[in-house]
């Protein structure tokens, strides 16, 4: 099953999203991580599209979505959440599940605790929680804030294979699609990851943006957390606290992965599908 590509204006900015399974009434919003695009959700969306309509947005400043002309005020979780609300309102989506990788999980957490409370039925957090390890944030900032550029697409793919090694196993075809769906060409002809480097200003202008315990403790919906076995972002003690506090998440450790599982192999796809279908 293939996808369709769409553009929509949310709070005065153009967002891009892909849509899968458009004939279905049950809905899933699948939101990507910090420096990635909605195409990271292709495997999951294709898997779910037999039952669900799946919407996979590109966050502002990523992929085919507009870059913000006001990065200091718009590259932050509050603005992303408000854009998410505008997106689902304009599409006429009443209730839906939410699957979020890393930053996409934080957006889902805040939305479920705030403007989309009661509309998000089930929440899947892919290697994300209400407290993130500072060392891992520094690591992500180190490569995301100054994106590498290469003369060839092949070199960029090798770079992605190194930087995203913690994703776990990807086939050669999946690595190639990840590369081709998340690159842009610079004026000098080189290729680089397809996002606005200014989006890392979030960590300077909003240093507490990812401290989400207050929002977490207010949640009452079912939550599944997938934690990469060697994740340096979502630490074991945080995952354990997520079991005990707030919505008391079901936490599953994904072997052979760090930050963050790629949601591309049968075990991971099955875990998400069973949870969305009402399983524990």
QUIRA-V741426 format. One line per field, one symbol per residue. ss: DSSP state (H for helix, E for strand, - for the rest). Layout:
# QUIRA-V741426
ss = ???
This chain:
# QUIRA-V741426
ss = ---EEEEEEE--EEEEEEEE------EEEEE------HHHHHHHHHHH----EEEEE----E--------HHHH--HHHHHHHHHHHHHH-----EEEEEE-HHHHHHHHHHH------EEEEEEE-------HHHHHHHHHHH----EE--HHHHHHHHHHH-HHH----HHHHHHHHH--EEE-----EEE-E-HHHHHHHHH-------HHHHH----EEEEEEE-------HHHHHHHHH-----EEEEE-----------HHHHHHHHHHH----
